[in-house]
Amino acid sequence: MFEIPETHPRYGSLMKREKLVAGIEAGITSKQGLIAHGRGEAFDYLIGEGTLNSARRATEVAASLLLVAKKPVISVNGNVAALVPKEIVELSELIKAPLEVNIFYRTEERVRKIKGHLEKQGAGKVLGAKADARIPGIEHERAKVDREGIYSADVVLAPLEDGDRCEALVAMGKRVITIDLNPLSRTSRHATVSIVDDVERAIKNIISVVKEKKGKKEGEKKLAVVVGGYNNKTNLREVIEEIVNRLKEEELILMR
Ligand code: PTJ
């Protein structure tokens, strides 16, 4: 990894790039993953590189949904594996949800390497290699899923998801939680719960809300009320409102 001094004003952001470059060198992340991350960075700049209040609300709903789920599964691609491997393993244990490697630029070698990388971080069962089922209506490689994993899950957490697959999963009757910095993406618009936040911040926040709710022993009824009272479109409108208000404040600062 290229050495970035911790005093650099953009240390956090540059380290994420380093993790992705290391992911490519290890055969985990796709080259296209860098381009996708760049798009995410641009949105993160507009967001202010911090968690919006609307994203916090979506995170609380996502955590509740994962806790009431009968069969939750966490979908892992090359960017997620490079950026938050420890955190997704921790979350998977907390909510008793298996991890499933599911990638757009699929090669069996990359699936194997991502699986090995997650296992090194302590993951138990990692699905995705078998790929013995297909998501109806999807022709690309992300249609390939495990029958005992994403195919039969009731709730799928899919950070950095592809829009058409998100739509297809919802059409199968699943509830889909996504993490995507772009509030205008097809994924954000079609998911059951869209967390418009950086994947590192979002996964850490989900973990802390899950721990809090488990600590308080919140019952299924209370969690279901949180989920039932949520409207994703309304939340996305609030995201955009927060971004616009922030940009207006920035403009005022420039004029001073
Ligand atoms: O590992 P693979 O083969 O599955 O490939 C993964 C990528 C991400 C390359 C693939 O799924 C892809 O091409 O995705 P898209 O369609 O470019 O969508 C990625 C979305 O994730 C975009 O809307 C980005 O804004 C968003 N994004 C990028 N980086 C982050 C992010 N969202 C949250 N946190 C990030 N760090």
Boltz pocket constraint, residues with backbone or C-beta under 6 A from the ligand:
constraints:
  - pocket:
      binder: B
      contacts: [[A, 28], [A, 29], [A, 30], [A, 32], [A, 33], [A, 34], [A, 35], [A, 36], [A, 37], [A, 38], [A, 39], [A, 40], [A, 41], [A, 43], [A, 77], [A, 78], [A, 79], [A, 102], [A, 103], [A, 104], [A, 105], [A, 106], [A, 160], [A, 161], [A, 162], [A, 163], [A, 179], [A, 180], [A, 181], [A, 182], [A, 185], [A, 197], [A, 198], [A, 199], [A, 200]]
      max_distance: 6.0
